[in-house]
Amino acid sequence: VFYPLAFSPVCSHQLPEIQKSMERFADAGAVVLGISVDSHYANLAFARKIGVSFPLLSDFDRKTSAAYGVLDVRRGYSGRAVFAVDTQGRLAYQDASPDPDQVPSNDRLIEALQAMD
């Protein structure tokens, strides 16, 4: 899950919604990771503040966001996106939005994960 910035209003709602679906993600065999351009320290504080248990990773050098094609170079942070990578390392699902206020659907992602079996 790529999210633009820790402590931003939309991210502060998006990630707890993912947390609420963690059992469904686990049932689908998924491991959830959050990724932003924020530092490790900011992500750690953000995770504690919003109560998420899944790791929030730092893409401080922006290489991962660029590799997945979600880096907004003009703004310096990633767009909002979700990707599912299968056990063979292949991209199996993606939902990326050019609108940072549009949150990808957890339900569609979970359906895609379940279809991967």
C-alpha positions, 0 to 999 in steps of 0.5 A: 500500500503506497500512501503519500505522507504520514499524518496527512488527513486521508492517510490517517483514515485509509490505513486504519481501514486497512487495519480493520480488514487485516483478518480478511487479508490474512485469510487471503494469504496476504502480507500487508506493507505500507510504503511512503517517502517519510522517514522510518521514524515518522512512519513508526510514530504514525503507525503508533498514533493511528494504531496499525500493526502492519509495517510502514516502510520508508521509501526515503530515497523514492526508488521504490515509488519510482519503480512502481510508477507511482512517484509524483516527481513534482510533489516529491511523494508517491500517489495513493496505490495498492499492489498485490505481488504473488509468491513468484514475485509477479504483479498480480493486481494494481490500483493506482490513482492520480487523485491523492484523495481517491482511496483504492478499494480494500474489497476489490483488492481482497477479491483479487487476492482470493482469486489468486488461489 
